[in-house]
Amino acid sequence: MERFEEVNKSYTVAEAIREAQRCLLCKVPQCQKGCPVSNKIPEWIAELGKGNFGNAIKIIRERSNLPAVCGRVCAKERQCEGHCILNKKGEHIHIGKLERFVADFDADAGLDHENVPEKNKGKVAVIGSGPAGLTIAADLARKGYAVEVYEMEEEAGGVLLYGIPEYRLPKEVVRREVRSLEALGVAIHCNVTIGVDYTVDDLFAMGFDAIFIGTGAGLPLPLPTEGMDAAGVCQALHFLRKVQLYNSGHIDRKEVIVGDGDVVFVIGGGNTAMDSARTALRMGSKEVTVVYRRTLEKMRALRSEYEEALEEGVRFLWESNVVKVNAGEGSSLRSLIIETNGVEKEYPADHLIQAVGSAPAARIVSTTEGIDVDGRGYVLTREMPYGMTSREGVFAGGDVSDRPATVVHAMSDAKKVAQGIDQYVSALKLMQAIRK
């Protein structure tokens, strides 16, 4: 696990206070406008600058359910920090690093103790425990709902646990956030797959008033490239999940496959491609190259993620496409034909990791009557109540409905869905009371 130690270290108390005191505390804070969940950034930074850490975390938690996570993996350079007025001088406040400091300090010191409200407003099932599911569960639990989360994996956390590498987001941080959710009275059921073990109809029969689908989009999109069925080709999220299971002691090293002197190529230009490339190096790969069809300027990954990958030794082929995969004995990968600026060249390769997008799995929709999807399999939802599908009482959000792009966007969307669920269940209970 040494190779997976967190790359970006936290502030000390003195460093955090000094950084907070640099904030101009703008009356019209652009940083807050740049935050998808409208975090009251100047307010909690002012408290931090005074050493009032307890006040700071309380203000943060008014809008953010996962501050220790967001402080580490948010696209800060495009959101809060990118909008900071000091950014014009290249001296923006390091908001993300301050947020994670406050969250970590709170967890270590036990500053934040929430009162658990009585669960008397209704009963809600949440399918999936990624950022959208965790946010829905926390918001509704705070409103007085009895919430139960159903997760197909052995641990809760979804993409936060299985899709983002340890060196960017330590898994103990995710587990800590899950424990905070349980402290709010949320019940979490792992190793349960909805659509297999239970259907949506089963959940309604169990007494749930509403159901939220937050299962993400983990089904790889197929590429029309010859030879992509070779044994050495794998999907990025599958690879990252295997590495996490290995690091947690759940599977043997040989099940990860990639690494130990291999030559690896990664297709894609997003943060998942950067995560896959850097993780492949950490697993012992001799050489890792990212193949991207566009230029650096048009890359979807954060520039900071690219620069760290470059520093660690990842190579890049710009304006390039894999046009053919050549298999060797037993269908194992032998080489790739890559086209760059119209010129094709053969490259020896042991593995190819595909990080070019995914779609939702169909197991819930296929076992449930009345949930409409679009032509790509994404669940269709309405505006009133926000997030409800074509099936009454069933809501969806996050990647499964093709809205968010990052953890904090998933949280922002989920907060609106939580309001929609609250409106729906409140109306439902009122109608039931009238009928009585």
LINSUL-V8903 format. One record per pair of residues at least 4 apart in sequence whose ideal C-beta (glycine too) atoms are under 7 Angstrom apart, sorted by the first residue. I is the first residue (numbers start at 0). GAP is how many residues later the second one is. D is the distance in whole Angstrom. If there is no record, write none. Layout:
I/GAP/D ; I/GAP/D
This chain:
0/246/6 ; 2/279/4 ; 3/161/7 ; 3/162/4 ; 3/163/5 ; 3/243/6 ; 3/278/6 ; 4/162/6 ; 5/161/6 ; 5/164/5 ; 6/160/5 ; 6/161/7 ; 6/301/7 ; 9/90/6 ; 9/91/5 ; 9/94/6 ; 10/4/4 ; 10/5/4 ; 10/8/7 ; 10/86/6 ; 10/90/5 ; 11/4/7 ; 12/4/6 ; 13/4/6 ; 14/4/6 ; 15/4/6 ; 15/32/6 ; 15/82/6 ; 15/85/5 ; 16/4/6 ; 16/31/7 ; 16/32/6 ; 16/34/6 ; 18/74/7 ; 18/75/6 ; 18/79/6 ; 19/25/5 ; 19/28/4 ; 19/29/4 ; 19/78/6 ; 20/28/4 ; 21/71/6 ; 22/19/6 ; 22/22/5 ; 22/26/7 ; 22/70/5 ; 23/61/7 ; 23/62/7 ; 24/17/5 ; 24/21/6 ; 25/4/7 ; 25/16/6 ; 25/59/6 ; 28/12/6 ; 28/13/5 ; 29/4/6 ; 29/53/4 ; 29/54/7 ; 29/55/6 ; 30/4/7 ; 30/10/5 ; 30/49/4 ; 30/52/5 ; 30/53/5 ; 30/64/6 ; 31/6/6 ; 31/7/7 ; 31/8/7 ; 31/9/5 ; 31/10/7 ; 32/50/6 ; 33/45/5 ; 33/46/5 ; 33/48/6 ; 33/49/3 ; 34/4/5 ; 34/6/7 ; 34/44/6 ; 34/45/5 ; 35/43/7 ; 35/372/5 ; 35/373/5 ; 35/376/4 ; 36/26/5 ; 36/27/6 ; 36/371/6 ; 36/374/6 ; 36/375/5 ; 36/378/7 ; 37/25/6 ; 38/21/7 ; 38/24/5 ; 38/25/6 ; 39/4/6 ; 39/19/5 ; 39/22/7 ; 39/23/7 ; 40/4/6 ; 40/39/6 ; 40/54/6 ; 41/4/6 ; 42/4/7 ; 42/16/5 ; 43/4/6 ; 43/12/4 ; 43/15/4 ; 43/16/5 ; 43/58/7 ; 44/4/6 ; 44/53/6 ; 45/4/7 ; 46/5/4 ; 46/8/4 ; 46/9/4 ; 46/12/7 ; 47/5/7 ; 47/8/4 ; 47/50/6 ; 47/54/6 ; 51/4/6 ; 52/4/7 ; 52/49/6 ; 52/52/5 ; 52/53/7 ; 52/58/6 ; 53/4/7 ; 53/57/4 ; 53/58/7 ; 54/4/6 ; 55/4/6 ; 55/46/5 ; 56/4/6 ; 56/45/5 ; 56/46/7 ; 56/49/4 ; 56/54/6 ; 56/55/5 ; 57/54/7 ; 59/4/5 ; 59/7/5 ; 59/39/7 ; 59/42/6 ; 60/6/7 ; 60/51/7 ; 63/6/6 ; 64/69/6 ; 64/70/5 ; 64/73/5 ; 64/346/6 ; 65/4/6 ; 65/65/6 ; 65/68/7 ; 65/111/6 ; 65/345/7 ; 66/4/6 ; 66/32/5 ; 66/35/7 ; 66/36/4 ; 67/4/7 ; 67/32/6 ; 67/35/4 ; 67/36/6 ; 67/39/7 ; 67/105/5 ; 67/108/7 ; 67/109/6 ; 68/4/6 ; 68/91/6 ; 68/100/6 ; 68/104/6 ; 68/105/7 ; 68/108/6 ; 68/338/6 ; 69/4/5 ; 69/29/6 ; 69/337/6 ; 69/338/5 ; 70/25/5 ; 70/26/7 ; 70/28/4 ; 70/29/3 ; 70/32/6 ; 71/28/5 ; 71/96/6 ; 71/97/5 ; 72/91/6 ; 72/95/6 ; 72/96/5 ; 72/334/6 ; 73/5/6 ; 73/22/6 ; 73/332/7 ; 73/333/7 ; 73/334/5 ; 74/4/6 ; 74/227/6 ; 74/331/5 ; 75/4/6 ; 75/5/4 ; 75/19/6 ; 75/20/4 ; 76/4/6 ; 76/5/5 ; 76/225/6 ; 76/226/7 ; 76/227/6 ; 77/4/5 ; 79/4/7 ; 79/15/5 ; 80/6/7 ; 80/11/5 ; 80/14/5 ; 80/15/7 ; 81/5/6 ; 83/8/4 ; 83/9/5 ; 85/5/5 ; 85/6/5 ; 85/7/6 ; 86/5/4 ; 93/4/6 ; 94/4/6 ; 95/4/7 ; 96/4/6 ; 97/4/7 ; 98/4/6 ; 99/4/6 ; 100/4/6 ; 101/4/6 ; 102/4/7 ; 103/4/6 ; 104/4/6 ; 105/5/5 ; 105/6/5 ; 106/69/6 ; 113/70/7 ; 115/68/6 ; 115/69/5 ; 116/25/7 ; 116/27/5 ; 117/26/6 ; 118/25/6 ; 118/26/6 ; 118/27/4 ; 118/66/6 ; 119/24/6 ; 120/22/6 ; 120/23/4 ; 120/24/5 ; 120/304/7 ; 121/23/5 ; 121/87/4 ; 121/303/4 ; 121/307/6 ; 122/22/7 ; 122/23/5 ; 122/84/6 ; 122/85/5 ; 122/86/5 ; 123/16/5 ; 123/21/5 ; 123/23/5 ; 123/84/6 ; 123/85/6 ; 123/86/5 ; 123/88/7 ; 123/297/6 ; 124/23/6 ; 124/25/7 ; 124/78/5 ; 124/83/4 ; 124/86/5 ; 125/7/5 ; 125/10/5 ; 125/11/5 ; 125/21/6 ; 125/23/5 ; 125/86/5 ; 125/88/6 ; 126/23/5 ; 126/67/5 ; 126/84/7 ; 126/85/7 ; 126/86/5 ; 126/87/6 ; 126/88/6 ; 126/237/7 ; 127/5/4 ; 127/23/7 ; 127/30/6 ; 127/86/4 ; 127/87/4 ; 127/88/6 ; 128/4/5 ; 128/5/6 ; 128/20/5 ; 128/22/4 ; 128/27/4 ; 128/28/6 ; 128/29/5 ; 128/59/7 ; 129/4/7 ; 129/28/3 ; 129/29/5 ; 129/30/6 ; 129/84/6 ; 129/86/5 ; 129/268/6 ; 129/280/7 ; 130/4/6 ; 130/29/6 ; 130/276/5 ; 130/279/4 ; 130/280/5 ; 131/4/6 ; 131/82/4 ; 131/265/5 ; 131/266/3 ; 131/278/4 ; 131/281/7 ; 131/282/4 ; 132/4/6 ; 132/16/6 ; 132/25/7 ; 132/81/4 ; 133/4/6 ; 133/43/7 ; 133/47/6 ; 134/4/6 ; 134/276/5 ; 134/279/4 ; 134/280/6 ; 135/4/6 ; 135/76/5 ; 135/78/7 ; 135/278/5 ; 135/281/6 ; 135/282/5 ; 136/4/6 ; 136/10/5 ; 136/12/5 ; 136/44/6 ; 136/49/5 ; 137/4/6 ; 137/43/6 ; 137/46/6 ; 138/4/7 ; 138/276/6 ; 138/279/4 ; 139/5/4 ; 139/7/5 ; 139/278/6 ; 139/281/6 ; 139/282/7 ; 140/4/6 ; 140/6/5 ; 140/43/4 ; 140/44/6 ; 140/45/5 ; 141/42/7 ; 142/279/6 ; 146/39/5 ; 147/39/4 ; 147/41/7 ; 148/7/7 ; 148/37/6 ; 148/39/5 ; 148/40/7 ; 149/39/5 ; 149/42/5 ; 149/44/5 ; 150/5/5 ; 150/37/7 ; 150/38/7 ; 150/39/5 ; 150/41/7 ; 151/40/7 ; 151/41/4 ; 152/9/6 ; 152/37/6 ; 153/36/6 ; 153/37/6 ; 153/96/7 ; 154/6/6 ; 154/35/6 ; 155/22/5 ; 155/32/5 ; 155/34/6 ; 156/4/3 ; 156/17/4 ; 156/21/6 ; 157/4/7 ; 157/58/6 ; 158/4/4 ; 158/5/7 ; 158/57/6 ; 159/4/6 ; 159/9/6 ; 159/14/5 ; 160/10/6 ; 160/13/5 ; 160/83/7 ; 161/78/7 ; 161/79/4 ; 161/82/5 ; 162/74/5 ; 162/77/5 ; 162/78/7 ; 163/4/6 ; 163/5/4 ; 163/111/7 ; 164/75/7 ; 164/110/5 ; 164/113/7 ; 164/114/5 ; 165/4/6 ; 165/5/6 ; 165/81/6 ; 168/4/6 ; 168/5/7 ; 170/4/6 ; 171/4/6 ; 172/4/7 ; 173/4/7 ; 174/4/6 ; 175/4/7 ; 176/4/7 ; 177/4/7 ; 177/10/7 ; 178/4/6 ; 180/5/5 ; 181/4/6 ; 181/6/6 ; 191/5/5 ; 192/4/5 ; 193/4/6 ; 193/6/7 ; 193/170/6 ; 194/4/7 ; 194/168/3 ; 194/169/4 ; 194/172/5 ; 195/167/6 ; 197/4/4 ; 197/5/6 ; 198/168/5 ; 198/169/6 ; 199/4/7 ; 199/11/6 ; 199/164/7 ; 199/168/4 ; 199/194/6 ; 200/4/6 ; 200/167/7 ; 201/4/6 ; 202/5/5 ; 202/8/5 ; 203/4/6 ; 208/184/7 ; 208/216/5 ; 208/219/6 ; 209/183/5 ; 209/185/6 ; 209/211/5 ; 209/214/6 ; 209/215/5 ; 210/182/6 ; 210/183/5 ; 210/184/7 ; 211/183/5 ; 211/185/7 ; 211/205/7 ; 211/209/7 ; 212/151/6 ; 212/166/6 ; 212/181/7 ; 212/183/4 ; 212/187/6 ; 213/183/6 ; 213/184/5 ; 213/186/6 ; 214/145/7 ; 214/146/7 ; 214/149/7 ; 214/185/5 ; 215/182/6 ; 215/183/4 ; 215/184/6 ; 216/141/5 ; 216/142/5 ; 216/143/5 ; 216/182/4 ; 216/183/6 ; 217/19/6 ; 217/140/6 ; 217/143/6 ; 218/139/6 ; 218/140/5 ; 218/141/6 ; 218/142/5 ; 219/15/4 ; 219/134/6 ; 219/138/5 ; 220/135/7 ; 220/136/5 ; 220/137/6 ; 220/138/6 ; 222/5/6 ; 222/131/7 ; 222/133/7 ; 224/97/6 ; 224/98/7 ; 224/99/7 ; 224/100/6 ; 225/98/5 ; 225/99/7 ; 226/97/6 ; 226/98/3 ; 226/99/6 ; 226/100/6 ; 227/5/5 ; 227/97/6 ; 229/95/5 ; 229/97/4 ; 229/101/5 ; 229/102/7 ; 229/103/5 ; 230/99/7 ; 230/100/5 ; 230/101/5 ; 230/102/7 ; 231/100/5 ; 231/101/3 ; 231/118/6 ; 231/119/5 ; 231/120/6 ; 232/92/6 ; 232/100/7 ; 232/119/5 ; 232/121/7 ; 233/4/6 ; 233/5/5 ; 233/117/7 ; 233/119/6 ; 234/4/7 ; 234/119/5 ; 235/4/6 ; 235/36/5 ; 235/37/7 ; 235/40/5 ; 235/117/5 ; 235/118/6 ; 235/119/4 ; 236/4/6 ; 236/121/7 ; 237/4/7 ; 238/4/7 ; 238/19/6 ; 238/37/6 ; 238/114/6 ; 239/4/7 ; 239/35/6 ; 239/36/7 ; 239/39/6 ; 240/4/6 ; 241/4/6 ; 241/9/7 ; 241/13/6 ; 241/14/5 ; 242/4/6 ; 242/13/6 ; 242/36/6 ; 242/40/7 ; 243/4/6 ; 244/5/4 ; 244/6/5 ; 245/5/5 ; 245/7/6 ; 245/9/7 ; 245/10/5 ; 250/4/4 ; 255/27/6 ; 257/4/6 ; 257/6/6 ; 257/22/5 ; 257/25/6 ; 257/27/6 ; 257/93/5 ; 258/21/7 ; 258/24/3 ; 258/25/4 ; 258/26/5 ; 259/24/5 ; 260/23/7 ; 260/25/5 ; 261/23/5 ; 261/24/6 ; 261/88/4 ; 261/89/6 ; 262/23/6 ; 262/24/5 ; 262/85/6 ; 262/86/5 ; 262/87/5 ; 263/16/5 ; 263/21/5 ; 263/24/5 ; 263/86/7 ; 263/87/5 ; 263/89/7 ; 264/24/5 ; 264/26/6 ; 264/71/6 ; 264/84/5 ; 264/87/5 ; 265/7/5 ; 265/10/5 ; 265/11/5 ; 265/22/7 ; 265/24/5 ; 265/25/7 ; 265/87/5 ; 265/89/6 ; 266/24/5 ; 266/55/6 ; 266/85/7 ; 266/87/5 ; 266/88/6 ; 266/89/6 ; 267/4/7 ; 267/5/3 ; 267/24/7 ; 267/87/3 ; 267/88/5 ; 268/4/6 ; 268/23/4 ; 268/25/6 ; 268/30/4 ; 268/31/5 ; 268/32/6 ; 269/30/4 ; 269/31/5 ; 269/85/7 ; 270/4/6 ; 270/30/5 ; 270/31/6 ; 270/34/5 ; 271/4/6 ; 271/83/5 ; 272/4/6 ; 272/17/6 ; 272/28/7 ; 272/82/4 ; 273/4/6 ; 273/27/5 ; 273/31/4 ; 273/32/6 ; 273/35/5 ; 274/4/6 ; 275/4/6 ; 275/77/5 ; 275/79/5 ; 276/4/7 ; 276/11/5 ; 276/13/5 ; 276/32/6 ; 276/37/5 ; 277/4/7 ; 277/31/5 ; 277/34/6 ; 277/36/6 ; 278/4/6 ; 279/5/4 ; 279/8/5 ; 279/73/7 ; 280/4/6 ; 280/7/5 ; 280/31/6 ; 280/32/6 ; 280/33/7 ; 287/26/5 ; 287/27/7 ; 288/26/4 ; 288/27/7 ; 288/28/6 ; 289/24/6 ; 289/26/5 ; 290/26/5 ; 290/29/5 ; 290/31/6 ; 290/47/6 ; 291/7/6 ; 291/24/7 ; 291/26/6 ; 291/28/7 ; 292/26/7 ; 292/27/7 ; 292/28/5 ; 293/4/4 ; 293/5/7 ; 293/25/7 ; 294/23/6 ; 294/24/6 ; 295/22/6 ; 298/7/6 ; 300/4/5 ; 300/5/5 ; 302/4/6 ; 303/4/6 ; 304/4/6 ; 305/4/6 ; 306/4/6 ; 307/4/6 ; 308/5/4 ; 309/4/6 ; 316/21/6 ; 316/23/6 ; 318/21/6 ; 318/22/6 ; 319/18/5 ; 319/19/7 ; 319/20/4 ; 320/17/7 ; 320/18/5 ; 321/14/5 ; 321/16/6 ; 321/30/7 ; 322/14/5 ; 322/15/7 ; 322/16/5 ; 322/21/7 ; 323/13/4 ; 324/8/7 ; 324/11/6 ; 324/27/6 ; 325/8/5 ; 325/9/5 ; 326/4/5 ; 326/5/7 ; 326/6/6 ; 326/7/6 ; 327/4/5 ; 327/5/7 ; 327/6/4 ; 332/16/6 ; 332/17/6 ; 332/18/6 ; 332/19/6 ; 334/11/5 ; 334/12/6 ; 334/13/5 ; 334/14/6 ; 335/11/5 ; 335/13/5 ; 335/16/6 ; 336/7/6 ; 336/9/6 ; 337/7/6 ; 337/9/6 ; 338/4/7 ; 338/5/5 ; 339/5/7 ; 358/17/6 ; 358/18/5 ; 359/17/5 ; 359/18/6 ; 359/19/7 ; 359/40/5 ; 361/4/5 ; 361/15/6 ; 362/4/6 ; 363/4/6 ; 364/6/5 ; 364/8/6 ; 364/14/7 ; 367/23/7 ; 369/20/6 ; 369/21/4 ; 370/8/6 ; 370/18/5 ; 370/19/6 ; 370/20/5 ; 370/23/6 ; 371/8/5 ; 371/17/7 ; 371/18/4 ; 372/4/5 ; 372/5/6 ; 372/6/6 ; 372/7/6 ; 373/4/5 ; 373/6/6 ; 377/22/7 ; 377/23/6 ; 377/24/4 ; 378/10/6 ; 378/17/4 ; 378/21/5 ; 378/22/5 ; 379/9/7 ; 379/10/6 ; 380/6/5 ; 380/7/6 ; 380/8/6 ; 380/15/5 ; 380/20/5 ; 381/6/5 ; 384/35/4 ; 384/38/5 ; 384/39/5 ; 385/30/5 ; 385/31/6 ; 385/33/6 ; 385/34/4 ; 386/8/4 ; 386/9/6 ; 386/10/5 ; 386/29/7 ; 386/30/3 ; 386/33/5 ; 387/7/5 ; 387/32/6 ; 387/36/7 ; 388/5/5 ; 388/6/7 ; 388/7/5 ; 394/22/5 ; 394/25/6 ; 394/26/6 ; 395/4/5 ; 395/5/5 ; 396/4/6 ; 396/6/7 ; 396/16/5 ; 396/17/5 ; 396/20/4 ; 397/6/6 ; 397/12/5 ; 397/15/6 ; 397/16/6 ; 398/5/6 ; 402/10/5 ; 403/5/4 ; 403/6/4 ; 403/9/5 ; 404/4/5 ; 406/4/7 ; 407/4/6 ; 408/4/6 ; 409/4/6 ; 410/4/6 ; 412/4/6 ; 413/4/6 ; 414/4/7 ; 415/4/7 ; 416/4/6 ; 417/4/6 ; 418/4/6 ; 419/4/6 ; 420/4/6 ; 421/4/6 ; 422/4/6 ; 423/4/6 ; 424/4/6 ; 425/4/6 ; 426/4/6 ; 427/4/6 ; 428/4/6 ; 429/4/6 ; 430/4/6 ; 431/4/7
